């Protein structure tokens, strides 16, 4: 399938809109020039190193897909691709309707198995070691430019509604947003229901904006945290009432985490079904955003991208949760682009990365030095070179037990756990459940080891820039993260008392 075959014929109205936006706004051009100069003057060295000459005054050309279009990015937290199969009406009864009108990527991979680095890669197009958001308090590396900033240079209003403080205005994620609202306003995002408020805020923005700025473009981020543990029971979406065992939807994380190795299969099935209720509950509210768009003047010139930051494990490989493995249940995610007036419906089975979202929307002129650690357009023609996909969970100080890399080249995935001195190689075409480790087959493993070693050396160029950080975590934030297994008992910045021994 060629890139051209995915794009539906553009109407004259679309061309007219594009001409109006780009050609007749001198004030916007001056703004773009000034904003670019400000980015460079403020020490954004990565622009100079990674972005080459461009015919655009901004250095970032809108892609063919994004020209004349609003952009809505919907992010499900903690949702594996198999838990939200966008092509299956039983799995996604609401979103599957839009999938019939959109382009669905069935083999999409996250850049990391937990939220902060994964979302940062979605918003920058970069490998976590390049963008630098690899810990709970880390900021983007100097010079990293976000999708919001790129679109701002083209005059977009950039607004986000998020449902966890890890992505809030107090963190690096404010970069690129003129308005970023934390919906719950507190640090207990895991125990409240936030999807209705996120959807209402996003839909209200679309509805209220329509009469006053219908000719302007916007970038809207809506992040839904509800699929994350705690998994709350939703009776009207019941999947779990069959269970008669000791667990409940209110069973504390620490209790499950300390005893799940003694569970039977029906216990894991119960937790999995609770999680699916949360995914369905979230899907219902994501549908409200689609409905608001379809009822607005923006229905014909809005792109909606649906993706998850990462997945979740339910003992498929002996563990629970996320952030500490690279199996498909944790890093394979749903991905769809809906833009009926621009794209022909399609199902794309080639392997892609969540890092590909930025270059799908914006043409960034990458140099060869960093090209391999930046995504590529989801609609680009095959380059003829092997496509490597990357994922990692960093060798960081806040969770020192986590130190994994994964590199993928269809149909193989290579995983290295550096702390445990373990390697795994899996042929996902023949072995989609990743049961047969081929790491003992030296000829197969050799090129993956070589690629990983070369990539590690190249990525070391970016690592010294890591170190910028947000304010220390509060004691409440540390308590919440520890209750969810994100932090070890080691002392971290923000601890007020000695850590438990």
C-alpha positions in Angstrom: 0.0 0.0 0.0 1.6 3.3 -1.0 1.4 6.6 0.8 -0.6 8.1 -2.0 -3.2 5.4 -1.9 -4.0 6.2 1.8 -4.7 9.8 1.1 -8.3 10.4 -0.2 -8.7 13.0 -2.9 -8.7 16.5 -1.3 -11.7 18.7 -2.0 -11.4 22.3 -3.3 -12.6 23.5 0.1 -9.6 21.8 1.7 -7.2 23.5 -0.7 -8.8 26.8 0.0 -8.6 26.4 3.7 -4.9 25.6 3.4 -4.2 28.6 1.2 -6.0 30.9 3.7 -4.1 29.5 6.6 -0.6 29.6 5.1 -0.6 32.4 2.6 -2.5 35.3 4.0 -1.3 35.6 7.6 1.8 37.8 7.7 1.4 38.3 11.4 1.6 34.6 11.9 4.7 34.4 9.8 6.3 37.1 12.0 5.3 35.1 15.1 6.8 32.0 13.7 10.1 33.7 12.9 10.2 35.2 16.4 9.3 32.0 18.1 12.0 30.1 16.2 14.6 32.7 17.1 13.5 32.5 20.7 13.9 28.7 20.8 17.4 28.9 19.4 18.5 31.8 21.5 17.2 30.0 24.7 19.7 27.2 24.2 17.7 24.7 22.2 20.9 23.1 20.7 19.1 20.0 19.4 17.4 22.2 16.8 20.8 23.2 15.3 22.1 19.7 15.6 19.1 17.6 14.5 17.1 19.9 12.2 18.5 20.8 8.8 17.6 23.6 6.5 14.0 23.9 5.6 11.9 26.0 3.2 9.6 26.7 6.1 10.1 29.8 8.1 9.6 27.8 11.2 11.9 24.9 10.4 8.9 22.5 10.8 6.6 22.1 7.8 3.2 20.7 8.3 2.8 17.3 6.7 0.4 16.7 3.8 -1.9 15.1 6.4 -1.9 18.0 8.8 -2.3 20.9 6.4 -5.5 22.8 7.2 -6.4 20.4 10.0 -6.9 20.5 13.7 -5.3 17.7 15.7 -6.8 15.8 18.6 -4.6 13.3 20.4 -6.3 10.8 22.6 -4.1 8.8 24.9 -5.4 5.8 26.9 -3.2 5.0 29.9 -2.2 1.4 30.5 -4.1 -0.2 27.6 -2.5 -3.1 25.6 -3.4 -3.5 22.0 -5.1 -6.8 22.8 -7.3 -5.0 25.4 -8.5 -2.4 22.9 -8.7 -4.1 19.5 -9.9 -1.3 17.4 -11.0 -3.7 14.6 -13.2 -5.8 16.9 -16.7 -4.5 17.8 -16.7 -6.8 20.8 -13.5 -5.2 22.1 -14.2 -1.7 21.0 -17.9 -1.4 20.2 -17.7 2.4 19.9 -14.3 3.1 18.5 -14.5 0.3 16.0 -17.1 2.4 14.1 -14.5 5.1 13.7 -11.9 2.5 12.8 -13.9 1.6 9.8 -13.4 5.2 8.6 -9.8 5.5 9.7 -6.4 3.9 9.4 -5.6 1.3 12.0 -2.1 0.2 12.7 -2.3 -3.3 14.2 1.4 -3.6 15.2 2.2 -0.4 17.0 4.8 -0.3 19.8 5.4 2.1 22.7 8.9 3.5 23.3 8.7 2.6 27.0 6.6 0.4 29.2 5.6 3.2 31.6 3.8 6.6 31.3 6.3 9.5 31.5 8.9 8.3 28.9 6.2 6.8 26.7 4.1 9.9 26.5 7.2 12.1 26.0 8.1 9.9 23.0 4.6 10.3 21.6 4.9 14.1 22.0 8.5 14.5 20.6 9.1 11.6 18.3 12.3 10.8 20.1 13.8 7.8 21.9 13.6 8.3 25.7 17.4 8.6 25.9 17.2 11.5 23.5 14.3 13.4 25.0 15.5 12.7 28.5 12.2 12.1 30.3 13.3 8.8 31.9 12.5 9.4 35.6 9.7 10.9 37.6 11.2 14.3 38.0 13.3 14.6 34.8 12.6 17.3 32.2 13.2 17.3 28.4 16.8 17.5 27.4 17.9 21.0 26.2 16.8 21.5 22.6 14.0 19.0 22.5 11.0 20.5 20.7 7.6 19.1 21.3 4.7 18.6 18.9 2.8 21.4 20.7 5.7 23.8 20.1 6.0 22.7 16.4 2.3 23.3 15.9 2.4 26.6 17.8 4.9 27.9 15.3 2.1 27.4 12.7 -0.4 29.4 14.9 -2.1 26.4 16.5 -3.8 26.9 19.9 -2.4 24.1 22.1 -4.5 22.7 24.9 -4.3 19.6 27.0 -6.6 17.9 29.6 -4.7 15.3 31.6 -5.7 13.0 34.4 -2.5 12.4 36.3 -0.1 14.8 37.9 2.8 13.0 36.2 1.8 14.8 33.0 0.6 18.1 34.6 1.6 21.7 34.4 4.1 21.2 37.2 6.2 18.8 35.1 8.0 18.9 31.8 4.8 18.2 29.9 3.7 21.8 30.1 6.3 22.5 27.3 4.4 23.2 24.1 0.9 23.8 25.7 -0.6 27.2 26.1 -3.1 25.6 28.5 -2.6 22.3 30.3 -5.2 21.3 32.9 -5.0 18.6 35.5 -8.5 17.4 35.8 -8.5 15.8 39.2 -6.3 18.5 40.7 -4.6 16.2 43.2 -2.3 13.2 43.6 -4.8 10.4 43.9 -5.5 9.9 40.2 -5.4 6.1 40.6 -8.4 6.0 43.0 -10.8 8.4 41.4 -12.9 8.2 38.2 -11.6 10.9 35.8 -12.7 9.9 32.3 -16.0 11.7 32.4 -14.3 15.0 33.4 -11.6 14.7 30.8 -14.1 14.0 28.1 -16.4 16.8 29.2 -13.5 19.3 29.3 -12.3 18.3 25.8 -15.8 18.3 24.3 -16.6 21.6 25.9 -13.4 23.1 24.5 -14.5 22.0 21.0 -18.1 23.1 21.4 -17.3 26.5 23.0 -14.5 27.3 20.6 -16.5 26.7 17.5 -18.4 30.0 17.3 -15.4 32.2 18.1 -12.4 30.7 16.4 -13.8 28.4 13.7 -11.1 29.6 11.2 -8.2 28.9 13.6 -6.5 25.6 14.2 -6.0 23.8 17.5 -4.0 20.9 19.0 -5.9 19.1 21.8 -4.4 16.4 24.0 -6.8 14.3 26.1 -5.2 11.8 28.4 -7.3 9.1 30.2 -5.9 7.5 33.3 -8.8 5.3 34.4 -7.5 2.0 32.8 -4.6 2.2 35.3 -4.8 0.3 38.6 -7.0 0.6 40.7 -9.3 -1.3 38.4 -12.8 -0.2 39.5 -15.9 -2.3 38.8 -18.5 -0.8 36.4 -21.7 -2.8 36.8 -23.2 -1.5 33.5 -20.1 -2.9 31.7 -19.9 -6.0 33.8 -17.3 -8.6 32.8 -16.1 -9.7 36.3 -19.2 -10.6 38.4 -18.6 -14.3 37.6 -15.7 -14.3 40.0 -16.2 -15.8 43.5 -12.7 -15.6 44.9 -11.2 -13.4 47.6 -10.1 -10.4 45.4 -12.1 -7.2 45.0 -11.8 -4.2 42.8 -10.7 -2.4 46.0 -8.0 -4.8 46.9 -4.9 -2.7 47.6 -2.0 -2.9 45.2 0.5 -3.9 47.9 -1.6 -6.9 48.8 -1.8 -8.1 45.2 1.8 -7.3 44.5 3.0 -9.3 47.5 0.8 -12.4 46.9 0.0 -12.7 43.2 2.6 -15.5 42.8 0.2 -17.7 44.7 -2.9 -16.8 42.6 -4.8 -19.2 40.4 -5.6 -18.5 36.8 -9.2 -17.4 37.7 -7.7 -14.7 40.0 -5.7 -13.2 37.1 -8.7 -13.5 34.8 -10.7 -11.5 37.3 -8.1 -8.7 37.4 -7.9 -8.8 33.6 -11.7 -8.5 33.3 -11.8 -5.6 35.8 -9.2 -3.9 33.6 -11.3 -4.5 30.5 -14.3 -2.8 32.2 -12.1 0.2 32.8 -11.0 0.3 29.2 -14.6 0.0 28.0 -15.6 2.8 30.5 -12.8 5.0 29.1 -13.8 4.1 25.5 -17.4 5.3 26.2 -16.0 8.7 27.2 -13.6 9.0 24.3 -16.6 8.5 22.1 -18.0 11.8 23.6 -15.0 13.6 22.0 -15.7 12.1 18.6 -19.3 13.1 18.9 -18.4 16.7 19.8 -16.1 16.9 16.8 -18.7 15.4 14.4 -21.3 18.0 15.7 -18.9 20.9 15.3 -17.8 22.9 12.3 -14.5 21.0 12.6 -15.8 17.6 11.5 -14.2 17.8 8.1 -10.9 19.3 9.1 -9.9 17.5 12.3 -7.5 14.6 12.7 -8.1 12.3 15.7 -5.2 10.0 16.8 -6.0 7.3 19.3 -3.1 5.6 21.0 -2.1 4.1 24.4 1.0 5.0 26.2 1.8 1.4 27.2 0.1 -1.8 28.2 -0.3 -4.0 31.2 0.8 -7.5 32.3 -1.5 -10.1 33.9 1.0 -12.8 34.7 1.3 -13.9 31.0 5.1 -14.2 31.7 5.0 -14.5 35.4 4.7 -10.9 36.4 2.1 -8.2 36.9 1.6 -4.5 36.1 4.1 -2.7 33.8 7.4 -0.9 33.7 9.6 -4.0 34.2 9.4 -6.0 31.0 9.2 -5.6 27.2 6.7 -8.3 26.3 4.0 -7.4 23.8 1.3 -7.1 26.5 3.3 -4.1 27.9 4.6 -2.4 24.8 2.3 -3.2 22.0 -0.5 -0.6 21.9 -3.6 0.4 19.9 -3.1 3.1 17.3 -5.6 4.7 14.9 -5.7 7.9 12.8 -9.2 9.1 11.9 -9.5 11.8 9.3 -12.2 10.7 6.8 -11.9 13.7 4.5 -8.1 13.2 4.2 -7.5 9.4 4.6 -8.9 6.4 3.0 -9.8 3.6 5.4 -7.0 1.1 5.8 -5.5 -1.6 8.0 -1.7 -1.4 8.2 0.0 -4.5 9.5 3.7 -3.4 9.3 5.4 -2.6 12.5 5.4 1.0 13.6 6.3 3.1 16.7 4.4 5.6 18.8 7.3 7.8 18.0 6.0 8.0 14.5 3.1 10.3 15.4 5.1 13.5 15.4 6.7 13.0 12.0 3.3 12.0 10.6 2.0 15.4 11.4 5.1 17.6 11.0 8.0 17.2 8.5 11.1 17.5 10.7 14.4 17.7 8.8 16.5 15.2 10.7 20.2 14.7 10.2 21.6 11.2 9.9 23.2 11.4 13.3 19.8 11.3 15.1 17.5 9.9 12.4 17.5 6.4 13.7 16.3 7.6 17.1 13.4 9.7 15.7 10.2 8.3 14.3 9.2 8.3 10.7 5.9 9.2 9.1 3.3 6.4 9.3 2.6 7.1 5.7 6.1 7.3 4.4 7.2 5.1 1.5 9.5 2.2 2.5 13.1 3.4 2.5 14.6 0.2 1.6 16.7 0.1 4.8 15.8 -2.1 7.7 13.5 -0.4 10.2 14.5 -0.8 13.8 12.1 0.0 16.6 13.4 0.9 20.0 12.0 0.7 23.6 13.7 1.0 26.9 13.1 1.4 30.6 16.0 3.3 31.9 18.9 2.7 34.1 17.6 5.4 36.5 18.1 6.1 40.1 14.5 6.1 41.2 13.8 2.5 40.2 17.3 0.9 39.9 15.9 -2.6 39.4 14.7 -1.6 35.9 17.3 -1.6 33.2 15.9 -3.1 29.9 16.3 -2.5 26.2 14.2 -3.9 23.4 15.0 -3.5 19.7 12.6 -4.9 17.1 12.9 -5.6 13.4 9.9 -7.4 12.0 9.3 -10.2 12.8 11.9 -10.4 15.6 12.1 -8.8 19.0 15.3 -8.7 21.1 15.1 -8.0 24.8 18.1 -7.4 27.1 17.7 -7.2 30.9 21.1 -5.8 31.9 20.6 -6.3 35.6 19.6 -9.9 35.4 22.1 -10.7 32.5 19.2 -12.1 30.5 18.5 -12.0 26.8 15.4 -12.9 24.9 14.8 -13.2 21.2 11.3 -13.9 19.9 9.8 -14.5 16.5 6.4 -12.8 16.9 5.1 -14.1 13.6 5.5 -17.7 14.6 5.3 -17.2 18.3 3.0 -14.2 19.1 2.8 -15.1 22.8 6.6 -15.0 23.2 7.0 -18.4 24.6 10.0 -19.7 22.7 13.3 -17.9 23.4 15.6 -18.1 20.4 18.5 -16.3 22.2 20.7 -19.4 22.0 20.7 -19.2 18.2 23.9 -17.3 17.7 23.5 -16.3 14.0 20.1 -14.7 14.8 21.2 -12.9 17.9 24.5 -11.5 16.6 23.0 -8.7 14.5 20.6 -7.7 17.3 23.5 -7.5 19.8 25.5 -5.5 17.3 22.7 -3.1 16.6 22.0 -2.7 20.3 25.7 -2.0 21.0 25.9 0.5 18.2 22.8 2.2 19.3 23.9 2.4 22.9 27.2 4.1 21.8 25.3 6.6 19.7 22.7 7.3 22.4 25.5 8.1 24.9 25.9 11.3 23.0 22.6 12.5 24.4 22.8 11.1 27.9 25.1 13.8 29.5 22.3 16.3 28.9 20.0 14.4 31.2 19.8 16.0 34.6 17.3 18.8 34.4 14.5 18.0 36.8 11.2 19.3 38.1 10.6 20.1 41.8 11.2 17.2 44.1 8.3 14.8 44.6 6.1 15.6 47.6 5.7 13.0 50.3 2.2 12.4 49.1 3.4 11.8 45.6 6.1 9.5 46.7 3.6 7.5 48.8 1.2 7.2 45.8 4.0 6.1 43.5 5.3 3.5 46.0 1.7 2.2 46.5 1.6 1.5 42.8 5.0 -0.1 42.6 6.7 2.6 40.7 9.3 3.5 43.3 11.6 1.2 45.1 12.1 1.7 48.9 15.4 3.5 48.2 15.5 7.1 49.3 14.6 9.5 46.5 14.5 13.2 46.1 11.6 14.5 48.2 11.7 11.9 50.9 11.3 13.6 54.3 12.1 10.7 56.5 14.6 7.8 56.1 13.2 5.2 53.7 12.0 1.9 55.3 14.6 -0.8 55.5 
